[in-house]
Amino acid sequence: MPGIDEQTLARSVAELVRIPSVNPLHAGPRAEEHGPVGESALALRLAERFHTYGADDVILDEVSPGRPNVYARFRGRSERLVAVDVHTDTVTVEHMTDPPFDGRLAEGSVWGRGALDSKATMGVMLSLLDAWHRDGLRPGPTLLLVGSVGEEAGGLLGATRFRPWAEHQRLAIDQMLVAEPTEFRPVHGLKGLVLIDVTVHGAAAHSARPDLGVNAIEAMAPVIAAFAAEHERLQTLPPDTEVGTGTVSVTQISGGTGANVIPDRCAISVGRRIVPGEDPDEVLARMSAIARDACPVPCEVTSLLPPTPDGKAGSPAFYQRPDSGLVRFLADACGTAPAVAPFGTNALRYSGLARELVIFGPGSIEHAHQATERIAVADLVRLAGVLEAWLAPG
Ligand SMILES: [Zn+2]
């Protein structure tokens, strides 16, 4: 790509990797060696860089104490508005076998936590903005950069905050890119999630006299079977979109106090992946009804996810048609095919916020969150070319 060499791109990403930004819910002794855990230092550095590169507005928006989102607007040559969301937090470093924050350049890659997920995109954006600023160029569309806290754990806090902020500003976002490792495939669909606990309260008794108690574990058995049957039913439905069908998984169980005691309590966790068109509240109601109908004694159902900004009991799915302009542009520019993905991202908070919304970035999610983390410098070069073609500075 003209103008920016690979060393510059690699150094820019490495600099971000060297600023630890572990999600506070993933704190631990290794993360704490490097000062306060969280996104604050990275957000402040980004704000400073955005100012340096001529941003028209830079806003630090405190999501919770010491955890600011950062927004920067670079006025373009047209009225169109595009947004790029990059989460600033990373997952834990406690299990890493590498120095987590060294940002070293080796084997053609930048190494360290966050290099892949997802500091690569922010690092490349900073290099582009620096080059454009020095050359006196502006992007074609107005560019809004969003550095959002709390994507990796805690309920998409930063995205949950940014959305109402953008709506309050009456921003009409034409195209929005959410940065995640997608191997340069424009991801245009994600399943949403409803997550519940079901708790059965029985009555304890000596296990020699089960007739004197109410066995909570045995009462839960038909509930588990009913959720398995619901999963099977969903698999028979023809999928409406490439996202596929919904699924139900019972993922945790607890209960019982002793080998000779009739258990007075049993609880399970159940995850329901939901597809485009399904309403989280309706799904929650159906899950509750399945549990109550199957359980021979009263049971309690509670939703485990924080409500969405519009009060829904879970995340609706995200879906953008694969023939939309941004999906086609990115697929053509990268020689990749549009795809759907099984993992959650900030895009689950942005449905309907932008006219077009796509999840996109270099590297593979299969390599994220691991004991080592790297992004290939060749991928940074490729990304810079794609972003420059999209943002058309002039
Ligand atoms: Zn990520």
Residues whose N, C-alpha, C, O or C-beta is under 5 A from the ligand:
A	BS01	ZN	D117 S118 A179 E180
